[in-house]
Amino acid sequence: MKINYDRAKCCGHNRCYSLAPEIWDVDDEGYAILRLEGDIPAELEEKAQLTADNCPEFAITVEA
């Protein structure tokens, strides 16, 4: 599973960071930063999907 993140769509609501700080961080301007590269570990797949489902701008997508 991989996460795709479109920073241009991000408005800085930080729901992703609130739901999964293991996967997301926030930069100095309040925008999300993906902390992981490559495949998401199996134990974080559910949280990755949760962040995609809760992004109001649809800036996060998950692919199997």
PDB file of N, CA, C and O in Angstrom:
ATOM      1  N   MET A   1       0.832  -1.166   0.000  1.00  0.00           N
ATOM      2  CA  MET A   1       0.000   0.000   0.000  1.00  0.00           C
ATOM      3  C   MET A   1       0.887   1.244   0.000  1.00  0.00           C
ATOM      4  O   MET A   1       1.894   1.307   0.706  1.00  0.00           O
ATOM      5  N   LYS A   2       0.495   2.230  -0.805  1.00  0.00           N
ATOM      6  CA  LYS A   2       1.237   3.488  -0.876  1.00  0.00           C
ATOM      7  C   LYS A   2       0.286   4.662  -0.716  1.00  0.00           C
ATOM      8  O   LYS A   2      -0.889   4.586  -1.076  1.00  0.00           O
ATOM      9  N   ILE A   3       0.813   5.743  -0.172  1.00  0.00           N
ATOM     10  CA  ILE A   3       0.050   6.975  -0.035  1.00  0.00           C
ATOM     11  C   ILE A   3       0.522   7.955  -1.094  1.00  0.00           C
ATOM     12  O   ILE A   3       1.721   8.138  -1.304  1.00  0.00           O
ATOM     13  N   ASN A   4      -0.435   8.579  -1.752  1.00  0.00           N
ATOM     14  CA  ASN A   4      -0.150   9.679  -2.667  1.00  0.00           C
ATOM     15  C   ASN A   4      -0.677  10.951  -2.019  1.00  0.00           C
ATOM     16  O   ASN A   4      -1.810  10.990  -1.538  1.00  0.00           O
ATOM     17  N   TYR A   5       0.147  11.985  -2.009  1.00  0.00           N
ATOM     18  CA  TYR A   5      -0.210  13.242  -1.356  1.00  0.00           C
ATOM     19  C   TYR A   5       0.020  14.386  -2.316  1.00  0.00           C
ATOM     20  O   TYR A   5       1.128  14.567  -2.823  1.00  0.00           O
ATOM     21  N   ASP A   6      -1.024  15.162  -2.570  1.00  0.00           N
ATOM     22  CA  ASP A   6      -0.954  16.327  -3.459  1.00  0.00           C
ATOM     23  C   ASP A   6      -0.920  17.584  -2.594  1.00  0.00           C
ATOM     24  O   ASP A   6      -1.960  18.074  -2.154  1.00  0.00           O
ATOM     25  N   ARG A   7       0.269  18.091  -2.359  1.00  0.00           N
ATOM     26  CA  ARG A   7       0.427  19.259  -1.479  1.00  0.00           C
ATOM     27  C   ARG A   7      -0.317  20.475  -2.006  1.00  0.00           C
ATOM     28  O   ARG A   7      -0.763  21.311  -1.221  1.00  0.00           O
ATOM     29  N   ALA A   8      -0.457  20.587  -3.307  1.00  0.00           N
ATOM     30  CA  ALA A   8      -1.161  21.731  -3.886  1.00  0.00           C
ATOM     31  C   ALA A   8      -2.629  21.784  -3.452  1.00  0.00           C
ATOM     32  O   ALA A   8      -3.225  22.861  -3.431  1.00  0.00           O
ATOM     33  N   LYS A   9      -3.208  20.650  -3.110  1.00  0.00           N
ATOM     34  CA  LYS A   9      -4.601  20.599  -2.661  1.00  0.00           C
ATOM     35  C   LYS A   9      -4.736  20.823  -1.151  1.00  0.00           C
ATOM     36  O   LYS A   9      -5.822  21.150  -0.673  1.00  0.00           O
ATOM     37  N   CYS A  10      -3.665  20.653  -0.412  1.00  0.00           N
ATOM     38  CA  CYS A  10      -3.696  20.738   1.045  1.00  0.00           C
ATOM     39  C   CYS A  10      -3.988  22.175   1.491  1.00  0.00           C
ATOM     40  O   CYS A  10      -3.384  23.126   0.995  1.00  0.00           O
ATOM     41  N   CYS A  11      -4.927  22.314   2.439  1.00  0.00           N
ATOM     42  CA  CYS A  11      -5.267  23.622   3.014  1.00  0.00           C
ATOM     43  C   CYS A  11      -4.840  23.733   4.469  1.00  0.00           C
ATOM     44  O   CYS A  11      -5.114  24.744   5.116  1.00  0.00           O
ATOM     45  N   GLY A  12      -4.178  22.718   4.989  1.00  0.00           N
ATOM     46  CA  GLY A  12      -3.634  22.779   6.336  1.00  0.00           C
ATOM     47  C   GLY A  12      -4.610  22.501   7.460  1.00  0.00           C
ATOM     48  O   GLY A  12      -4.419  23.005   8.567  1.00  0.00           O
ATOM     49  N   HIS A  13      -5.642  21.722   7.218  1.00  0.00           N
ATOM     50  CA  HIS A  13      -6.571  21.360   8.293  1.00  0.00           C
ATOM     51  C   HIS A  13      -5.915  20.415   9.305  1.00  0.00           C
ATOM     52  O   HIS A  13      -6.311  20.381  10.470  1.00  0.00           O
ATOM     53  N   ASN A  14      -4.936  19.666   8.872  1.00  0.00           N
ATOM     54  CA  ASN A  14      -4.144  18.756   9.718  1.00  0.00           C
ATOM     55  C   ASN A  14      -4.942  17.621  10.338  1.00  0.00           C
ATOM     56  O   ASN A  14      -4.573  17.117  11.399  1.00  0.00           O
ATOM     57  N   ARG A  15      -6.010  17.217   9.706  1.00  0.00           N
ATOM     58  CA  ARG A  15      -6.731  16.035  10.173  1.00  0.00           C
ATOM     59  C   ARG A  15      -5.837  14.808  10.051  1.00  0.00           C
ATOM     60  O   ARG A  15      -5.865  13.924  10.907  1.00  0.00           O
ATOM     61  N   CYS A  16      -5.045  14.759   8.985  1.00  0.00           N
ATOM     62  CA  CYS A  16      -4.153  13.613   8.784  1.00  0.00           C
ATOM     63  C   CYS A  16      -3.175  13.475   9.951  1.00  0.00           C
ATOM     64  O   CYS A  16      -2.976  12.380  10.478  1.00  0.00           O
ATOM     65  N   TYR A  17      -2.575  14.579  10.343  1.00  0.00           N
ATOM     66  CA  TYR A  17      -1.629  14.555  11.451  1.00  0.00           C
ATOM     67  C   TYR A  17      -2.315  14.181  12.757  1.00  0.00           C
ATOM     68  O   TYR A  17      -1.761  13.428  13.558  1.00  0.00           O
ATOM     69  N   SER A  18      -3.509  14.700  12.974  1.00  0.00           N
ATOM     70  CA  SER A  18      -4.254  14.384  14.192  1.00  0.00           C
ATOM     71  C   SER A  18      -4.604  12.905  14.274  1.00  0.00           C
ATOM     72  O   SER A  18      -4.593  12.317  15.355  1.00  0.00           O
ATOM     73  N   LEU A  19      -4.915  12.308  13.130  1.00  0.00           N
ATOM     74  CA  LEU A  19      -5.314  10.903  13.097  1.00  0.00           C
ATOM     75  C   LEU A  19      -4.141   9.935  13.058  1.00  0.00           C
ATOM     76  O   LEU A  19      -4.242   8.818  13.564  1.00  0.00           O
ATOM     77  N   ALA A  20      -3.031  10.355  12.463  1.00  0.00           N
ATOM     78  CA  ALA A  20      -1.906   9.425  12.292  1.00  0.00           C
ATOM     79  C   ALA A  20      -0.563  10.154  12.320  1.00  0.00           C
ATOM     80  O   ALA A  20       0.076  10.312  11.280  1.00  0.00           O
ATOM     81  N   PRO A  21      -0.132  10.596  13.498  1.00  0.00           N
ATOM     82  CA  PRO A  21       1.164  11.276  13.572  1.00  0.00           C
ATOM     83  C   PRO A  21       2.346  10.363  13.237  1.00  0.00           C
ATOM     84  O   PRO A  21       3.461  10.838  13.022  1.00  0.00           O
ATOM     85  N   GLU A  22       2.099   9.060  13.194  1.00  0.00           N
ATOM     86  CA  GLU A  22       3.158   8.127  12.781  1.00  0.00           C
ATOM     87  C   GLU A  22       3.440   8.254  11.283  1.00  0.00           C
ATOM     88  O   GLU A  22       4.525   7.911  10.812  1.00  0.00           O
ATOM     89  N   ILE A  23       2.451   8.749  10.547  1.00  0.00           N
ATOM     90  CA  ILE A  23       2.562   8.847   9.091  1.00  0.00           C
ATOM     91  C   ILE A  23       2.790  10.295   8.641  1.00  0.00           C
ATOM     92  O   ILE A  23       3.491  10.540   7.660  1.00  0.00           O
ATOM     93  N   TRP A  24       2.198  11.245   9.361  1.00  0.00           N
ATOM     94  CA  TRP A  24       2.192  12.652   8.949  1.00  0.00           C
ATOM     95  C   TRP A  24       2.883  13.543   9.962  1.00  0.00           C
ATOM     96  O   TRP A  24       2.916  13.252  11.158  1.00  0.00           O
ATOM     97  N   ASP A  25       3.432  14.633   9.456  1.00  0.00           N
ATOM     98  CA  ASP A  25       3.965  15.712  10.272  1.00  0.00           C
ATOM     99  C   ASP A  25       3.422  17.006   9.683  1.00  0.00           C
ATOM    100  O   ASP A  25       2.697  16.981   8.688  1.00  0.00           O
ATOM    101  N   VAL A  26       3.767  18.126  10.286  1.00  0.00           N
ATOM    102  CA  VAL A  26       3.299  19.424   9.816  1.00  0.00           C
ATOM    103  C   VAL A  26       4.508  20.340   9.657  1.00  0.00           C
ATOM    104  O   VAL A  26       5.384  20.376  10.521  1.00  0.00           O
ATOM    105  N   ASP A  27       4.552  21.085   8.544  1.00  0.00           N
ATOM    106  CA  ASP A  27       5.672  22.001   8.334  1.00  0.00           C
ATOM    107  C   ASP A  27       5.418  23.334   9.047  1.00  0.00           C
ATOM    108  O   ASP A  27       4.390  23.500   9.703  1.00  0.00           O
ATOM    109  N   ASP A  28       6.340  24.269   8.919  1.00  0.00           N
ATOM    110  CA  ASP A  28       6.241  25.560   9.605  1.00  0.00           C
ATOM    111  C   ASP A  28       5.054  26.398   9.144  1.00  0.00           C
ATOM    112  O   ASP A  28       4.622  27.305   9.854  1.00  0.00           O
ATOM    113  N   GLU A  29       4.526  26.100   7.965  1.00  0.00           N
ATOM    114  CA  GLU A  29       3.386  26.845   7.435  1.00  0.00           C
ATOM    115  C   GLU A  29       2.059  26.153   7.738  1.00  0.00           C
ATOM    116  O   GLU A  29       1.000  26.664   7.373  1.00  0.00           O
ATOM    117  N   GLY A  30       2.105  25.001   8.399  1.00  0.00           N
ATOM    118  CA  GLY A  30       0.894  24.294   8.775  1.00  0.00           C
ATOM    119  C   GLY A  30       0.404  23.270   7.768  1.00  0.00           C
ATOM    120  O   GLY A  30      -0.702  22.747   7.903  1.00  0.00           O
ATOM    121  N   TYR A  31       1.210  22.978   6.764  1.00  0.00           N
ATOM    122  CA  TYR A  31       0.825  21.988   5.763  1.00  0.00           C
ATOM    123  C   TYR A  31       1.402  20.617   6.104  1.00  0.00           C
ATOM    124  O   TYR A  31       2.449  20.504   6.742  1.00  0.00           O
ATOM    125  N   ALA A  32       0.704  19.600   5.672  1.00  0.00           N
ATOM    126  CA  ALA A  32       1.111  18.226   5.966  1.00  0.00           C
ATOM    127  C   ALA A  32       2.409  17.849   5.265  1.00  0.00           C
ATOM    128  O   ALA A  32       2.715  18.314   4.167  1.00  0.00           O
ATOM    129  N   ILE A  33       3.150  16.996   5.940  1.00  0.00           N
ATOM    130  CA  ILE A  33       4.369  16.405   5.392  1.00  0.00           C
ATOM    131  C   ILE A  33       4.251  14.900   5.595  1.00  0.00           C
ATOM    132  O   ILE A  33       4.021  14.438   6.712  1.00  0.00           O
ATOM    133  N   LEU A  34       4.404  14.151   4.540  1.00  0.00           N
ATOM    134  CA  LEU A  34       4.377  12.691   4.625  1.00  0.00           C
ATOM    135  C   LEU A  34       5.708  12.223   5.200  1.00  0.00           C
ATOM    136  O   LEU A  34       6.767  12.505   4.639  1.00  0.00           O
ATOM    137  N   ARG A  35       5.652  11.515   6.306  1.00  0.00           N
ATOM    138  CA  ARG A  35       6.864  11.079   7.001  1.00  0.00           C
ATOM    139  C   ARG A  35       7.449   9.784   6.440  1.00  0.00           C
ATOM    140  O   ARG A  35       8.625   9.490   6.655  1.00  0.00           O
ATOM    141  N   LEU A  36       6.639   9.017   5.727  1.00  0.00           N
ATOM    142  CA  LEU A  36       7.077   7.716   5.235  1.00  0.00           C
ATOM    143  C   LEU A  36       7.256   7.749   3.722  1.00  0.00           C
ATOM    144  O   LEU A  36       6.528   8.442   3.011  1.00  0.00           O
ATOM    145  N   GLU A  37       8.224   6.999   3.250  1.00  0.00           N
ATOM    146  CA  GLU A  37       8.437   6.849   1.813  1.00  0.00           C
ATOM    147  C   GLU A  37       8.232   5.390   1.442  1.00  0.00           C
ATOM    148  O   GLU A  37       8.503   4.492   2.240  1.00  0.00           O
ATOM    149  N   GLY A  38       7.759   5.164   0.243  1.00  0.00           N
ATOM    150  CA  GLY A  38       7.573   3.787  -0.218  1.00  0.00           C
ATOM    151  C   GLY A  38       6.322   3.168   0.356  1.00  0.00           C
ATOM    152  O   GLY A  38       5.334   3.854   0.617  1.00  0.00           O
ATOM    153  N   ASP A  39       6.375   1.861   0.552  1.00  0.00           N
ATOM    154  CA  ASP A  39       5.217   1.125   1.056  1.00  0.00           C
ATOM    155  C   ASP A  39       4.944   1.433   2.526  1.00  0.00           C
ATOM    156  O   ASP A  39       5.855   1.584   3.340  1.00  0.00           O
ATOM    157  N   ILE A  40       3.652   1.518   2.829  1.00  0.00           N
ATOM    158  CA  ILE A  40       3.221   1.748   4.199  1.00  0.00           C
ATOM    159  C   ILE A  40       3.291   0.406   4.949  1.00  0.00           C
ATOM    160  O   ILE A  40       2.811  -0.603   4.433  1.00  0.00           O
ATOM    161  N   PRO A  41       3.876   0.375   6.149  1.00  0.00           N
ATOM    162  CA  PRO A  41       3.901  -0.870   6.919  1.00  0.00           C
ATOM    163  C   PRO A  41       2.477  -1.375   7.182  1.00  0.00           C
ATOM    164  O   PRO A  41       1.551  -0.581   7.354  1.00  0.00           O
ATOM    165  N   ALA A  42       2.317  -2.673   7.211  1.00  0.00           N
ATOM    166  CA  ALA A  42       0.996  -3.296   7.368  1.00  0.00           C
ATOM    167  C   ALA A  42       0.254  -2.770   8.595  1.00  0.00           C
ATOM    168  O   ALA A  42      -0.964  -2.599   8.550  1.00  0.00           O
ATOM    169  N   GLU A  43       0.965  -2.512   9.680  1.00  0.00           N
ATOM    170  CA  GLU A  43       0.302  -2.055  10.900  1.00  0.00           C
ATOM    171  C   GLU A  43      -0.228  -0.615  10.798  1.00  0.00           C
ATOM    172  O   GLU A  43      -0.992  -0.180  11.660  1.00  0.00           O
ATOM    173  N   LEU A  44       0.169   0.122   9.757  1.00  0.00           N
ATOM    174  CA  LEU A  44      -0.306   1.495   9.573  1.00  0.00           C
ATOM    175  C   LEU A  44      -1.268   1.647   8.393  1.00  0.00           C
ATOM    176  O   LEU A  44      -1.723   2.755   8.111  1.00  0.00           O
ATOM    177  N   GLU A  45      -1.582   0.558   7.708  1.00  0.00           N
ATOM    178  CA  GLU A  45      -2.456   0.645   6.531  1.00  0.00           C
ATOM    179  C   GLU A  45      -3.838   1.188   6.873  1.00  0.00           C
ATOM    180  O   GLU A  45      -4.383   2.005   6.130  1.00  0.00           O
ATOM    181  N   GLU A  46      -4.403   0.748   7.976  1.00  0.00           N
ATOM    182  CA  GLU A  46      -5.736   1.213   8.374  1.00  0.00           C
ATOM    183  C   GLU A  46      -5.717   2.711   8.675  1.00  0.00           C
ATOM    184  O   GLU A  46      -6.639   3.434   8.296  1.00  0.00           O
ATOM    185  N   LYS A  47      -4.684   3.171   9.344  1.00  0.00           N
ATOM    186  CA  LYS A  47      -4.568   4.603   9.640  1.00  0.00           C
ATOM    187  C   LYS A  47      -4.334   5.405   8.367  1.00  0.00           C
ATOM    188  O   LYS A  47      -4.848   6.516   8.238  1.00  0.00           O
ATOM    189  N   ALA A  48      -3.579   4.870   7.437  1.00  0.00           N
ATOM    190  CA  ALA A  48      -3.353   5.557   6.163  1.00  0.00           C
ATOM    191  C   ALA A  48      -4.676   5.762   5.433  1.00  0.00           C
ATOM    192  O   ALA A  48      -4.937   6.848   4.916  1.00  0.00           O
ATOM    193  N   GLN A  49      -5.500   4.737   5.390  1.00  0.00           N
ATOM    194  CA  GLN A  49      -6.801   4.845   4.736  1.00  0.00           C
ATOM    195  C   GLN A  49      -7.698   5.834   5.480  1.00  0.00           C
ATOM    196  O   GLN A  49      -8.449   6.581   4.854  1.00  0.00           O
ATOM    197  N   LEU A  50      -7.623   5.841   6.799  1.00  0.00           N
ATOM    198  CA  LEU A  50      -8.407   6.761   7.607  1.00  0.00           C
ATOM    199  C   LEU A  50      -8.050   8.215   7.275  1.00  0.00           C
ATOM    200  O   LEU A  50      -8.933   9.067   7.183  1.00  0.00           O
ATOM    201  N   THR A  51      -6.773   8.492   7.100  1.00  0.00           N
ATOM    202  CA  THR A  51      -6.375   9.867   6.762  1.00  0.00           C
ATOM    203  C   THR A  51      -6.874  10.260   5.379  1.00  0.00           C
ATOM    204  O   THR A  51      -7.297  11.397   5.175  1.00  0.00           O
ATOM    205  N   ALA A  52      -6.830   9.342   4.438  1.00  0.00           N
ATOM    206  CA  ALA A  52      -7.343   9.638   3.099  1.00  0.00           C
ATOM    207  C   ALA A  52      -8.846   9.888   3.142  1.00  0.00           C
ATOM    208  O   ALA A  52      -9.343  10.806   2.489  1.00  0.00           O
ATOM    209  N   ASP A  53      -9.562   9.086   3.898  1.00  0.00           N
ATOM    210  CA  ASP A  53     -11.013   9.225   4.002  1.00  0.00           C
ATOM    211  C   ASP A  53     -11.435  10.517   4.693  1.00  0.00           C
ATOM    212  O   ASP A  53     -12.546  10.999   4.473  1.00  0.00           O
ATOM    213  N   ASN A  54     -10.565  11.081   5.523  1.00  0.00           N
ATOM    214  CA  ASN A  54     -10.915  12.270   6.294  1.00  0.00           C
ATOM    215  C   ASN A  54     -10.313  13.566   5.777  1.00  0.00           C
ATOM    216  O   ASN A  54     -10.479  14.611   6.405  1.00  0.00           O
ATOM    217  N   CYS A  55      -9.623  13.522   4.653  1.00  0.00           N
ATOM    218  CA  CYS A  55      -9.043  14.737   4.086  1.00  0.00           C
ATOM    219  C   CYS A  55     -10.135  15.518   3.341  1.00  0.00           C
ATOM    220  O   CYS A  55     -10.669  15.021   2.350  1.00  0.00           O
ATOM    221  N   PRO A  56     -10.477  16.732   3.801  1.00  0.00           N
ATOM    222  CA  PRO A  56     -11.556  17.486   3.169  1.00  0.00           C
ATOM    223  C   PRO A  56     -11.242  17.930   1.742  1.00  0.00           C
ATOM    224  O   PRO A  56     -12.159  18.185   0.961  1.00  0.00           O
ATOM    225  N   GLU A  57      -9.964  18.023   1.395  1.00  0.00           N
ATOM    226  CA  GLU A  57      -9.582  18.455   0.051  1.00  0.00           C
ATOM    227  C   GLU A  57      -9.259  17.294  -0.891  1.00  0.00           C
ATOM    228  O   GLU A  57      -8.931  17.510  -2.057  1.00  0.00           O
ATOM    229  N   PHE A  58      -9.352  16.074  -0.386  1.00  0.00           N
ATOM    230  CA  PHE A  58      -8.989  14.883  -1.169  1.00  0.00           C
ATOM    231  C   PHE A  58      -7.552  14.973  -1.677  1.00  0.00           C
ATOM    232  O   PHE A  58      -7.241  14.572  -2.799  1.00  0.00           O
ATOM    233  N   ALA A  59      -6.684  15.511  -0.816  1.00  0.00           N
ATOM    234  CA  ALA A  59      -5.269  15.643  -1.160  1.00  0.00           C
ATOM    235  C   ALA A  59      -4.511  14.334  -0.936  1.00  0.00           C
ATOM    236  O   ALA A  59      -3.376  14.188  -1.388  1.00  0.00           O
ATOM    237  N   ILE A  60      -5.135  13.390  -0.242  1.00  0.00           N
ATOM    238  CA  ILE A  60      -4.508  12.114   0.095  1.00  0.00           C
ATOM    239  C   ILE A  60      -5.275  10.991  -0.567  1.00  0.00           C
ATOM    240  O   ILE A  60      -6.498  10.903  -0.448  1.00  0.00           O
ATOM    241  N   THR A  61      -4.555  10.139  -1.260  1.00  0.00           N
ATOM    242  CA  THR A  61      -5.145   8.926  -1.804  1.00  0.00           C
ATOM    243  C   THR A  61      -4.258   7.747  -1.426  1.00  0.00           C
ATOM    244  O   THR A  61      -3.055   7.893  -1.207  1.00  0.00           O
ATOM    245  N   VAL A  62      -4.876   6.591  -1.357  1.00  0.00           N
ATOM    246  CA  VAL A  62      -4.144   5.365  -1.000  1.00  0.00           C
ATOM    247  C   VAL A  62      -4.353   4.367  -2.135  1.00  0.00           C
ATOM    248  O   VAL A  62      -5.467   4.176  -2.623  1.00  0.00           O
ATOM    249  N   GLU A  63      -3.264   3.743  -2.537  1.00  0.00           N
ATOM    250  CA  GLU A  63      -3.362   2.699  -3.560  1.00  0.00           C
ATOM    251  C   GLU A  63      -2.764   1.418  -3.034  1.00  0.00           C
ATOM    252  O   GLU A  63      -1.751   1.421  -2.333  1.00  0.00           O
ATOM    253  N   ALA A  64      -3.406   0.331  -3.382  1.00  0.00           N
ATOM    254  CA  ALA A  64      -2.963  -0.992  -2.910  1.00  0.00           C
ATOM    255  C   ALA A  64      -1.721  -1.446  -3.627  1.00  0.00           C
ATOM    256  O   ALA A  64      -1.214  -2.534  -3.354  1.00  0.00           O
TER     257      ALA A  64
END
